[in-house]
Structures are given as C-alpha cells and as structure tokens.
C-alpha cells in the first residue's frame, strides 16, 4: 500500500485531473451551473479542455449583493462560456418557495431559512436549464464535502477528517440533486461519481488543507495551473452570500 504521507501532492492532483477528465469526456453536457467558485470552475476548465462547449447558468437575488458576480463574469470571459443570468426578486422567491419546499420535503431541513433560500437558487437554475433544453447540466455538488471546503474540517485530525468525508459522500445533503429529480432535469455531478470519489478519497489531509489552511488546496492548485488564479485563490464564500440571498429569510 502506498504511504500517502510521503507522496507529493502534485501526484494526487495529476491523478484527480485524469479521472475527472475521463469522466467528463464520457458524459458531455452542454450546460453548467456556474457560481464562479472553485468547484464548478474546475469542471468548466476540464470540459473545455475536452472540447465541450458549455452554456452557463447563474441565479442571484436582485436586491442583494451577489458576491459571486465578479467571478462569474471573469470565468465566462476567460473560458469563453456564454452565461445566462437570472435575477430573482422577492415576489418570485415567494412564488416558488412552496414548490422548492415540496421538492425537497420539509423534513429534510435543519436550518429552514438558510437552506431554503439557497435551494431557491438551485431551483431557478435547474428550471432555466430545463426550459433551455439542456440534455444535462454539470454541478459542483460535493466539492466542499469531498475536498474539505468547510472551515471546521480543516482543524480536524486526519482520521476525523476522513470520517466526515466518507460520511458526506453517501449521506451529504445535496438539494440540487433532489430538485433535479422533481423537475425532471438530468444533473451530472462529477465530484460525486464513483470513479472520482475513489481517487479523491486517496488524497491525504495535507493536500486538502494547504499550508495556509485554506481548504481544497488540490483543486486550487489545478486551477492555478490553468491560469485561473483569481478563482483558485478566492476565499470561501457561503452560497447565500454568493447569490445575494443572505438578506432574505422567508419560510412557507
């Protein structure tokens, strides 16, 4: 068995990129839920490297401050991906709230206000993808859970970190996948695929944390290697801040 502690992190980066590339090449989608974050941007980069032309989709709250917007525009221009922007107003959010709640199932929520406002964004993007005739749409589902993107994960002992990662790969909350079933949209989540997960779970904590304990270092390094440092080195932004929905709290 290979001693992971003594293997250079670049080896894991190469292996991950290879398996991710092969998976995306096998399941080409013409659409992607772009957030300007690390997870979806790397998927977009790999897809473009494989000659896949993409259309991006992004939803935000028009009366909020969508922190992801500058990164979305940067990724769109840098990778030549046309982006469809959907501005949600309060009336729209109120109108679709019950549909979103029904899709997920009320019993699945732990923090109703926070989780529901994030799920409205997923709902809007996936519904738009369906209306635009996307045969399938890439999402970055699992990026934080698998590659230690959450702050508290960075301070866990290695065995604890691996325990969380293993648990979340099978029991994580991925509302976008539930919403996709409800809407009849084919979502492709590369980071949660069997082959990518098998390779990802071999990556040791040191290659995930990074020297500055910023998390997702293996993904950041891959992006940096493709000239995407602006995204590769961006700080973690909660989903609700990225879409500007952190200023609303409405429940059914």
N, C-alpha and C positions, 0 to 999 in steps of 0.2 A: 504493500500500500504506500502511495506517495505521501511523504511528510509535507503537508500543506504549509506548515510554518516556514519551511526553508525554500519554498518555491517563490520566485519573483512574481509580483502581482501582474506584471505585463503578460505572463503566461496565461493567467486566468482571463485577462482582458482579450487576448487573442482567441482563446477557446470559446469564450462567450460570444464574441463577434461572429465567429464562424458558424456556430449553431443558430444564432439569431438570424444571420443572413440566409442560411439554408431554409429555415422555417418560413421566413417572409417570402423568399423566392418560390416556395412551394404553394403558398396561399397568398397570391397577389390581390390586394384590394385597391380600388381607385379612390377611396375616401379615408380620411383620418381625422380623429377628434383632436385637434391641436390645442395645446394650452401654453406653448412657449416654455414648458418645463423640460426637465432633463429626460424623462421617460418617453414622452411622445416625440420629442425632437430626435432622439437617437433612432427610434423606429422609422421616422421620416428619412433620416440620413441613409439608413441601411436600405430602405425601399428605393430611394433614388439611385443608390449605387447599383442596384439590381435592375435598373431601367424601368421602374414602376412609376408611372405618372400619377400624382396624387391631387386630390381636391381637399382642402382643409375646412373644418367647421369649428366655429367658436361662438359661444353664447356668453353674454355678460349682462349685468344689471345696469341699465342706462343712467339711473340716479345714484349709482355708487361710484367707487373708484376702482376700476379693474386693473390691478397691478400687473396682470399678465400681458396687457395690451402691447406695451413696447417690445416685449419678447416675441409675441405673436407676429408682429409686423416684421421684425428682424428675421425670424425663421422663414416667413413667407418670401421675403425678398432674397435672402441668401440661398435658399433651396429652390427658388422659382416654383413655389406652390401657391396657386390661387386660393385665397381664403374667403369663405363666406361668413360674414359677421352677423349675429342675430342679437339685437338689442331688446332686452326684456324690460317691460315697465311693470309697475306694481299691479295694474289691472290684469295683465297677462299672468303674472305669478299667482294671483288669487284664483284665476280661472282654471289653471291646470293643476293646482295644488291637490285637489281630491283625486285626480287621475293618477298623479305620481304616488300618492299615499296608497291608492288601491293596487298599483303595480307592485310596490314593494311589500305591502302588507304591514299594517300598523304595528304588529307585534315585533317586527324586526328592528324597530328604532330604540336606541338607548338615549340619545340626546335629540329629541324630535326637532327642535327649532334649527339646530346647526346642521343636522344630517339632511333634513327635508329641503332646506334652501340649496344645499349642494346638489341634491338629486333633481331639483327642477332644472338645473343647468344640463345635467346628463340627458334628461327627458327632452329638452329643447333641441339639443344637438342631434340626438338619435332620431327624433321625429323629422328633423330637417333632412337628415341623411336618407331617410325613407322616402320623403317627398321628392328628393332629387334623384331617386332611382339608384342609389348605391347598392351594388351587389353585396358588398361587405364594407365594414369600416374598422380601421385599426384603433385600438385604445391603449393607453399606457397602464392599464389595470395591473396591480401587483408590484409596480415599480418600487414604491415605498416599503411595502411589506417584505419583499424578497431581497432588496438591496440596502436595507437599513436606512431608509429615508426619514424616519421619525426620530426626533431628538432624543427621546428617552432610551431608544435602542442602542445608542452609541456608548452608553455608560454601563451596559450590562456586561457581565462576564461572558466569555466566548460561548460556553455551553448554554448559558441562558439565552443569549442572542440566537443561537442556532435553534433552540427550542421554540422561540417566538416565530422565527422564520418558517419552520416546519409546520407549526400550528396554523399560521395565517395562509399558507399556500393551499390548505384544504378547508379551513374554517373562516377565512377572512371575509369581511363584508365588502362585496363588490356590487353596489346597487346598479351600476350601469349594465351589468350582465342580466340582472333581474328585469330591468326596464326594457332591455333589448328583446327579451322573450315576450314581454307584454305587448310591445309594439310590432313584433314580427320583423325585427332588424337583425341582420347577421353581424355580430360583433366578433372581431378577431383580436384576442389579447395575447400577443406573443410571449410576454413575461410569465404567463400562467400556463403556457403549453408544456407538455410533458418533457420534451427534449430540452427546452430552455431551462426549466426548473431543475432538471437533473444536473446540468452543468453549473447553474447558479449556486446550487447548494454545496458545491465543492469549494466555493470561494471562502477563504478564511476571513475572520473579523477584521484583520489589519488592512485588507484590501477593500473592505467596505467602509470602514470608519474614515480612513485618511489621516494624515499627520495632524491636521487641524480639527479632527473630529467633526467634519462637515457632513459625513454620510454619503453613500452612493459613489464613493470615490472611483470605483471601477468604471461606472457609467460616465462619470465626469471626464476621466482620462480618455475614454474613447471619443467623446465629443470634442475634446480639446485637440485630439489628433486629426480631426477632420475640419479644424479651423472654426469650431463653434464655441469658442471660449466664453463668449458673452452669456450663453446658456449654461455651458459646462461649469462655470464658476458662480452661477447665481445662487443666492441663499434660498433656503426652503421657504415657500410661501403657502400658507393654508389655502385650500381650494376656495373657500368663501372669500378670502381676500383677493385671490387671483381673478375671480369673476365679479368682484364688487358686490357680492350678495351679503357681505358681513354687516351691512347696515339695515338689513331687514330680519324680522323674526315673526313669521306668521305660521299658524298651525291650523289644520282643518277643524 
